[in-house]
């Protein structure tokens, strides 16, 4: 049986992108990779994660201020190296 899933192109700058992602994926997303990592994309990435399941958000750049406080059940990781306190 062929896979019935079909790719759906979405624009991250679309003001309705969060709802469009949820319309396509439902409440099933538990992992997001935010390769853009701007403040708005980080918060949008959190918003598309399933509401009743723990999740993971991986970002390429530094965390936006307050991003880790939005959802305690989501692990936010970043590939950027923290600055030295020296």
N, CA, C and O atoms as a MOPAC input file, in Angstrom:
PM7 MOZYME 1SCF
protein

 N      0.84700 1    -1.18400 1     0.00000 1
 C      0.00000 1     0.00000 1     0.00000 1
 C      0.88900 1     1.24300 1     0.00000 1
 O      1.83800 1     1.34000 1     0.77800 1
 N      0.57700 1     2.16800 1    -0.86100 1
 C      1.36000 1     3.40600 1    -0.96900 1
 C      1.09900 1     4.31700 1     0.22600 1
 O      0.02300 1     4.30500 1     0.82500 1
 N      2.10200 1     5.09100 1     0.54300 1
 C      1.98200 1     6.06400 1     1.62800 1
 C      1.03500 1     7.17300 1     1.18200 1
 O      1.24100 1     7.78100 1     0.13200 1
 N     -0.00300 1     7.43900 1     1.97700 1
 C     -1.00400 1     8.43900 1     1.61200 1
 C     -0.56600 1     9.86000 1     1.96700 1
 O     -1.23400 1    10.82300 1     1.59100 1
 N      0.55000 1     9.99700 1     2.69100 1
 C      1.00500 1    11.33800 1     3.06900 1
 C      1.56500 1    12.06700 1     1.86300 1
 O      2.31000 1    11.49400 1     1.06900 1
 N      1.21000 1    13.30200 1     1.73500 1
 C      1.65500 1    14.12700 1     0.61800 1
 C      2.33700 1    15.36400 1     1.19100 1
 O      1.78700 1    15.99000 1     2.09700 1
 N      3.52500 1    15.74200 1     0.69300 1
 C      4.17700 1    16.95700 1     1.19300 1
 C      3.28900 1    18.18500 1     0.99200 1
 O      2.63000 1    18.33400 1    -0.03700 1
 N      3.28900 1    19.05100 1     1.99000 1
 C      2.49700 1    20.28000 1     1.92800 1
 C      3.45100 1    21.45200 1     2.14100 1
 O      4.00200 1    21.59700 1     3.23300 1
 N      3.65900 1    22.28500 1     1.13300 1
 C      4.55600 1    23.43100 1     1.30500 1
 C      3.89800 1    24.50900 1     2.17400 1
 O      2.74700 1    24.88700 1     1.95700 1
 N      4.64900 1    24.98600 1     3.15100 1
 C      4.16800 1    26.04700 1     4.04000 1
 C      5.23900 1    27.11700 1     4.13500 1
 O      6.43100 1    26.81600 1     4.06100 1
 N      4.82500 1    28.35100 1     4.29800 1
 C      5.74400 1    29.47200 1     4.44100 1
 C      5.80900 1    29.88300 1     5.91400 1
 O      4.78800 1    30.21500 1     6.51600 1
 N      7.00300 1    29.86000 1     6.48300 1
 C      7.12900 1    30.16800 1     7.90400 1
 C      6.74600 1    31.60600 1     8.24000 1
 O      6.44400 1    31.89600 1     9.39700 1
 N      6.74800 1    32.50100 1     7.28000 1
 C      6.35400 1    33.89800 1     7.53700 1
 C      4.85000 1    34.13700 1     7.38900 1
 O      4.37000 1    35.23400 1     7.67600 1
 N      4.11500 1    33.13900 1     6.95200 1
 C      2.66600 1    33.23700 1     6.82500 1
 C      2.07000 1    33.42400 1     8.22900 1
 O      2.37000 1    32.62900 1     9.12000 1
 N      1.24100 1    34.44100 1     8.44900 1
 C      0.68200 1    34.67100 1     9.78400 1
 C     -0.18400 1    33.50900 1    10.27800 1
 O     -0.43000 1    33.39500 1    11.47900 1
 N     -0.64300 1    32.65900 1     9.38200 1
 C     -1.48000 1    31.51800 1     9.76600 1
 C     -0.71600 1    30.19600 1     9.74500 1
 O     -1.33400 1    29.13100 1     9.75800 1
 N      0.61900 1    30.24600 1     9.71300 1
 C      1.39000 1    29.01800 1     9.55100 1
 C      1.16800 1    28.03100 1    10.70000 1
 O      1.13300 1    26.82400 1    10.46000 1
 N      1.02200 1    28.50000 1    11.91800 1
 C      0.82600 1    27.58400 1    13.04800 1
 C     -0.45300 1    26.78200 1    12.85400 1
 O     -0.44800 1    25.56200 1    13.01200 1
 N     -1.53800 1    27.44900 1    12.51400 1
 C     -2.80200 1    26.74800 1    12.29800 1
 C     -2.71700 1    25.82200 1    11.08900 1
 O     -3.27700 1    24.72600 1    11.10900 1
 N     -2.02700 1    26.25100 1    10.04400 1
 C     -1.89000 1    25.40700 1     8.84900 1
 C     -1.10800 1    24.13700 1     9.15600 1
 O     -1.45700 1    23.06300 1     8.66800 1
 N     -0.05600 1    24.25000 1     9.95800 1
 C      0.70300 1    23.06400 1    10.35700 1
 C     -0.18900 1    22.12900 1    11.15800 1
 O     -0.19700 1    20.92000 1    10.92500 1
 N     -0.94400 1    22.68700 1    12.10700 1
 C     -1.83300 1    21.85300 1    12.91800 1
 C     -2.93800 1    21.21900 1    12.07600 1
 O     -3.35100 1    20.09000 1    12.34000 1
 N     -3.41600 1    21.94400 1    11.06100 1
 C     -4.43000 1    21.38000 1    10.17000 1
 C     -3.88800 1    20.15700 1     9.43100 1
 O     -4.61500 1    19.18700 1     9.21700 1
 N     -2.61900 1    20.20300 1     9.04200 1
 C     -2.01200 1    19.10600 1     8.29800 1
 C     -1.59500 1    17.96500 1     9.23000 1
 O     -1.84900 1    16.79700 1     8.93800 1
 N     -0.96200 1    18.30400 1    10.34000 1
 C     -0.36000 1    17.28500 1    11.21100 1
 C     -1.20800 1    16.91600 1    12.41200 1
 O     -0.92200 1    15.92900 1    13.09000 1
 N     -2.23700 1    17.68500 1    12.68400 1
 C     -3.03100 1    17.42500 1    13.87900 1
 C     -2.22200 1    17.73100 1    15.13000 1
 O     -1.36500 1    18.61400 1    15.13300 1
 N     -2.50400 1    16.99800 1    16.17500 1
 C     -1.82500 1    17.18400 1    17.45500 1
 C     -0.77800 1    16.07400 1    17.62400 1
 O     -0.73000 1    15.41200 1    18.66000 1
 N      0.05300 1    15.87900 1    16.60300 1
 C      0.97200 1    14.74700 1    16.60300 1
 C      2.44300 1    15.10900 1    16.56100 1
 O      3.28700 1    14.21500 1    16.61700 1
 N      2.77700 1    16.36900 1    16.46700 1
 C      4.18900 1    16.75900 1    16.33700 1
 C      4.84200 1    16.76500 1    17.71900 1
 O      4.36900 1    17.43700 1    18.63600 1
 N      5.92600 1    16.01300 1    17.85400 1
 C      6.64300 1    15.98000 1    19.13400 1
 C      8.09600 1    16.44600 1    19.00400 1
 O      8.77000 1    16.65700 1    20.01200 1
 N      8.58100 1    16.60800 1    17.76400 1
 C      9.95500 1    17.04800 1    17.52900 1
 C      9.97000 1    18.11100 1    16.42500 1
 O      9.34000 1    17.95000 1    15.37900 1
 N     10.70300 1    19.19800 1    16.68200 1
 C     10.84100 1    20.25800 1    15.68200 1
 C     12.30600 1    20.66800 1    15.60700 1
 O     12.97500 1    20.81900 1    16.62900 1
 N     12.79400 1    20.84500 1    14.38400 1
 C     14.11300 1    21.42300 1    14.14200 1
 C     13.88800 1    22.79600 1    13.53900 1
 O     13.36200 1    22.91400 1    12.43300 1
 N     14.28800 1    23.84000 1    14.26600 1
 C     14.15600 1    25.21100 1    13.78300 1
 C     15.51100 1    25.66300 1    13.24900 1
 O     16.37000 1    26.10400 1    14.01400 1
 N     15.69800 1    25.55500 1    11.94500 1
 C     16.96600 1    25.91800 1    11.32700 1
 C     17.11500 1    27.42500 1    11.16100 1
 O     18.22400 1    27.90900 1    10.93300 1
 N     16.03600 1    28.16400 1    11.26800 1
 C     16.09800 1    29.62100 1    11.15300 1
 C     16.46700 1    30.23100 1    12.50000 1
 O     17.34500 1    31.09100 1    12.57500 1
 N     15.81000 1    29.79500 1    13.54800 1
 C     16.13500 1    30.13300 1    14.93300 1
 C     15.99500 1    31.60500 1    15.29400 1
 O     16.69300 1    32.09100 1    16.18400 1
 N     15.10800 1    32.31700 1    14.61800 1
 C     14.78300 1    33.67100 1    15.05000 1
 C     13.80000 1    33.56100 1    16.21300 1
 O     13.19300 1    32.51000 1    16.41600 1
 N     13.64300 1    34.62600 1    16.96500 1
 C     12.73900 1    34.60200 1    18.11400 1
 C     11.34000 1    34.12500 1    17.70400 1
 O     10.76700 1    33.25400 1    18.35800 1
 N     10.79200 1    34.68900 1    16.62900 1
 C      9.43800 1    34.33000 1    16.20300 1
 C      9.33800 1    32.87500 1    15.76500 1
 O      8.33900 1    32.21400 1    16.04800 1
 N     10.36000 1    32.36400 1    15.07700 1
 C     10.28700 1    30.97000 1    14.62500 1
 C     10.42500 1    30.00400 1    15.79500 1
 O      9.85100 1    28.91600 1    15.77000 1
 N     11.17700 1    30.39000 1    16.81500 1
 C     11.30200 1    29.53100 1    17.99300 1
 C      9.95800 1    29.41500 1    18.71800 1
 O      9.55000 1    28.31800 1    19.10000 1
 N      9.27700 1    30.53700 1    18.90600 1
 C      7.98300 1    30.49700 1    19.58600 1
 C      6.92800 1    29.80700 1    18.72400 1
 O      6.06000 1    29.11300 1    19.25400 1
 N      6.99100 1    29.98700 1    17.40400 1
 C      6.07200 1    29.28100 1    16.50000 1
 C      6.32900 1    27.78000 1    16.54400 1
 O      5.38800 1    26.98600 1    16.52200 1
 N      7.59300 1    27.39300 1    16.60500 1
 C      7.93400 1    25.97100 1    16.69400 1
 C      7.35100 1    25.34700 1    17.94900 1
 O      6.84800 1    24.22300 1    17.91000 1
 N      7.41400 1    26.06300 1    19.05700 1
 C      6.79300 1    25.55600 1    20.29100 1
 C      5.28600 1    25.41700 1    20.12600 1
 O      4.68500 1    24.46700 1    20.62800 1
 N      4.68800 1    26.35300 1    19.43100 1
 C      3.22700 1    26.35900 1    19.28300 1
 C      2.70500 1    25.20200 1    18.43600 1
 O      1.55400 1    24.79800 1    18.60400 1
 N      3.51700 1    24.65900 1    17.53500 1
 C      3.03700 1    23.55000 1    16.70400 1
 C      3.21300 1    22.19700 1    17.38300 1
 O      2.64900 1    21.20200 1    16.92800 1
 N      3.97900 1    22.14800 1    18.45400 1
 C      4.17000 1    20.88300 1    19.15800 1
 C      2.86500 1    20.40700 1    19.78200 1
 O      2.03300 1    21.21000 1    20.20300 1
 N      2.70100 1    19.09100 1    19.83500 1
 C      1.50600 1    18.49900 1    20.43800 1
 C      1.30300 1    19.05000 1    21.84400 1
 O      2.25200 1    19.18800 1    22.61700 1
 N      0.06700 1    19.35900 1    22.15700 1
 C     -0.23300 1    20.02100 1    23.43100 1
 C     -0.23600 1    19.07500 1    24.62200 1
 O     -0.04000 1    19.51800 1    25.75300 1
 N     -0.45100 1    17.80000 1    24.40100 1
 C     -0.58200 1    16.86900 1    25.51600 1
 C      0.54500 1    15.83900 1    25.56900 1
 O      0.42000 1    14.80500 1    26.22600 1
 N      1.64500 1    16.12900 1    24.87300 1
 C      2.76700 1    15.19800 1    24.82700 1
 C      4.06000 1    15.95700 1    25.05900 1
 O      4.18600 1    17.10200 1    24.62400 1
 N      5.03300 1    15.34000 1    25.74100 1
 C      6.32500 1    15.99400 1    25.86100 1
 C      6.96300 1    16.12700 1    24.48000 1
 O      6.69900 1    15.31300 1    23.59500 1
 N      7.79500 1    17.13800 1    24.29300 1
 C      8.38900 1    17.34400 1    22.98400 1
 C      9.82400 1    17.80200 1    23.06300 1
 O     10.37800 1    18.02300 1    24.14000 1
 N     10.41200 1    17.93800 1    21.87900 1
 C     11.78300 1    18.43800 1    21.77300 1
 C     11.84200 1    19.47100 1    20.66200 1
 O     11.27300 1    19.28200 1    19.58800 1
 N     12.54200 1    20.56600 1    20.93800 1
 C     12.77100 1    21.63100 1    19.97100 1
 C     14.27200 1    21.83000 1    19.86000 1
 O     14.93100 1    22.17900 1    20.84000 1
 N     14.81000 1    21.61000 1    18.67100 1
 C     16.23100 1    21.83700 1    18.42000 1
 C     16.36000 1    23.10700 1    17.59300 1
 O     15.70600 1    23.25900 1    16.56000 1
 N     17.21000 1    24.01600 1    18.05800 1
 C     17.43700 1    25.26400 1    17.33900 1
 C     18.91500 1    25.37600 1    16.99000 1
 O     19.77000 1    24.82500 1    17.68400 1
 N     19.20500 1    26.09100 1    15.91600 1
 C     20.57000 1    26.20100 1    15.43100 1
 C     21.31700 1    27.33000 1    16.13800 1
 O     22.49700 1    27.19000 1    16.46100 1
 N     20.64100 1    28.43100 1    16.37500 1
 C     21.27300 1    29.58800 1    17.01900 1
 C     20.95400 1    29.60700 1    18.51100 1
 O     20.46100 1    28.62000 1    19.05600 1
 N     21.23100 1    30.70800 1    19.15700 1
 C     20.98200 1    30.82700 1    20.59600 1
 C     19.50100 1    30.86500 1    20.90300 1
 O     18.68600 1    31.26300 1    20.07100 1
 N     19.16500 1    30.44100 1    22.12000 1
 C     17.78500 1    30.47500 1    22.57800 1
 C     17.26800 1    31.90900 1    22.66200 1
 O     17.99700 1    32.81800 1    23.06100 1
 N     16.02400 1    32.10200 1    22.28900 1
 C     15.36800 1    33.39700 1    22.50000 1
 C     15.09200 1    33.53200 1    23.99600 1
 O     14.84600 1    32.53900 1    24.68000 1
 N     15.13400 1    34.73900 1    24.48600 1
 C     14.87800 1    34.96900 1    25.90100 1
 C     13.49800 1    34.45100 1    26.27700 1
 O     12.50800 1    34.78200 1    25.62500 1
 N     13.43300 1    33.64900 1    27.31500 1
 C     12.17300 1    33.12600 1    27.82000 1
 C     11.65000 1    31.88800 1    27.12000 1
 O     10.61500 1    31.35500 1    27.52200 1
 N     12.32100 1    31.41500 1    26.09600 1
 C     11.81000 1    30.28300 1    25.32000 1
 C     11.70200 1    29.02100 1    26.17400 1
 O     10.76400 1    28.24200 1    26.00800 1
 N     12.64500 1    28.81500 1    27.07600 1
 C     12.62300 1    27.60100 1    27.88800 1
 C     11.56400 1    27.65000 1    28.97900 1
 O     11.26900 1    26.62800 1    29.59900 1
 N     10.99300 1    28.81300 1    29.21800 1
 C      9.97100 1    28.94700 1    30.25200 1
 C      8.55500 1    28.74500 1    29.71800 1
 O      7.61200 1    28.66200 1    30.50500 1
 N      8.38800 1    28.66500 1    28.40900 1
 C      7.05700 1    28.57300 1    27.81100 1
 C      6.39400 1    27.24000 1    28.13200 1
 O      5.24500 1    27.20000 1    28.57300 1
 N      7.11700 1    26.15700 1    27.91100 1
 C      6.58100 1    24.81500 1    28.18900 1
 C      7.62900 1    23.99500 1    28.91000 1
 O      8.71300 1    23.74400 1    28.38300 1
 N      7.30000 1    23.58300 1    30.10700 1
 C      8.23500 1    22.79500 1    30.90500 1
 C      8.36900 1    21.37100 1    30.38400 1
 O      9.33500 1    20.68300 1    30.71700 1
 N      7.41000 1    20.91300 1    29.56800 1
 C      7.45100 1    19.54400 1    29.04300 1
 C      8.17200 1    19.44700 1    27.70700 1
 O      8.18300 1    18.38500 1    27.08500 1
 N      8.77800 1    20.54800 1    27.25600 1
 C      9.51400 1    20.56100 1    25.99700 1
 C     10.99000 1    20.82600 1    26.29200 1
 O     11.34000 1    21.79800 1    26.96100 1
 N     11.83600 1    19.94900 1    25.78400 1
 C     13.27200 1    20.13000 1    25.94100 1
 C     13.78500 1    20.95800 1    24.76300 1
 O     13.63500 1    20.56300 1    23.60700 1
 N     14.39200 1    22.11100 1    25.06600 1
 C     14.93700 1    22.99200 1    24.03200 1
 C     16.44600 1    22.84500 1    24.03300 1
 O     17.10000 1    23.04100 1    25.05700 1
 N     16.99800 1    22.49500 1    22.86500 1
 C     18.45000 1    22.37100 1    22.75300 1
 C     18.94200 1    23.26800 1    21.62900 1
 O     18.22000 1    23.56300 1    20.67700 1
 N     20.19800 1    23.69400 1    21.76700 1
 C     20.79300 1    24.59700 1    20.78600 1
 C     22.17700 1    24.07500 1    20.41700 1
 O     22.88700 1    23.50800 1    21.24800 1
 N     22.54100 1    24.27700 1    19.16300 1
 C     23.87300 1    23.85400 1    18.72300 1
 C     24.91000 1    24.96200 1    18.91700 1
 O     26.10300 1    24.73400 1    18.71900 1
 N     24.46300 1    26.15400 1    19.30000 1
 C     25.43500 1    27.23400 1    19.46700 1
 C     26.24000 1    27.03000 1    20.74000 1
 O     25.75500 1    26.47100 1    21.72400 1
 N     27.46000 1    27.48800 1    20.69700 1
 C     28.36000 1    27.32900 1    21.83600 1
 C     28.21800 1    28.55700 1    22.73100 1
 O     28.34500 1    29.68500 1    22.25600 1
 N     27.95400 1    28.34600 1    24.03700 1
 C     27.81000 1    29.49700 1    24.92900 1
 C     29.09800 1    30.32000 1    24.99900 1
 O     30.20100 1    29.77900 1    24.90500 1
 N     28.94100 1    31.61300 1    25.16100 1
 C     30.09500 1    32.50000 1    25.28500 1
 C     30.79400 1    32.27000 1    26.61600 1
 O     30.14900 1    31.97100 1    27.62100 1
 N     32.08300 1    32.40800 1    26.61900 1
 C     32.87300 1    32.26800 1    27.83100 1
 C     32.58200 1    33.43300 1    28.76000 1
 O     32.33700 1    34.54800 1    28.29800 1
 N     32.60600 1    33.19000 1    30.05500 1
 C     32.36700 1    34.27300 1    31.01800 1
 C     33.65200 1    34.99500 1    31.35500 1
 O     33.66700 1    35.84900 1    32.24200 1
 N     34.73400 1    34.66800 1    30.66200 1
 C     36.02100 1    35.30800 1    30.93200 1
 C     36.07200 1    36.72000 1    30.45500 1
 O     37.09400 1    37.38900 1    30.61300 1

